[in-house]
Amino acid sequence: MKKRLKINGIIMGCAAIIVVFFPRIFFRNNISGGIEEYVKILGFSCILLGQIIRVSARGYKAEHSCESQALIQGGPYQIVRNPMYLGIFLIGLGVVLAVFKWWAAAIFIAVFIIRYIKLIYKEEKKLLALFPESYKDYCKKVPRILPALSTIAGLDISEYLPIKLVWFRKEIGSILTLLLLTLLAESWEDISCKGLKAYFYQSAWLFLVFVLFIIFVILLSSWTHKKDGSGTVKS
């Protein structure tokens, strides 16, 4: 895990240095209106959705893996085999869409595939050794990282995105920090022209979105609690 975090840190550090030295190449012109606003909204939506998936996958795995002695097939693991990586992908893509020019998304996707495909295959090989028959059956039913819309449509959201508030308790600070930093980068041109007032103005609507996000998380937590109480959540 430490090696993985170190490599990710190096990649992010190199990317940050390149962007800092060549800002006009990567940063999107802050033009209000038109398709740019929709892309920005899509970006922040991807960040929030990715955070929910990541937290749900991490929390569900911690509660049901029995210290890696059980193959997890419920919760977010019933729609994709690697929901944590899906969450990370959506968060990264969201930041790119909110801040950078559209073609930067293609670079991000390529880097993500190169970085994570080896990790995914390595983990799959390990799981296949631990659960030879059950994991083969699981792979036949569940896609690797991109969910099938037909599967999502046939399930209750609390089945594939179980959430508990305790899972989010340690994550709220980092989630809010990421959103504010992303907004700071996205608003930099406005800030340089109009001052911090422009940033605080945009932060107001982001705070409202974050409040709605928290309300949605609380609702998911309530639905998860009901499912747990009725014994219908898979493990």
PyMOL commands that set and color helices and strands:
alter all, ss='L'
color gray80, all
select helices_A, chain A and resi 2-21+23-26+35-64+75-78+83-99+103-130+132-141+149-153+157-160+165-169+172-186+188-194+196-230
alter helices_A, ss='H'
color red, helices_A
deselect
rebuild
show_as cartoon
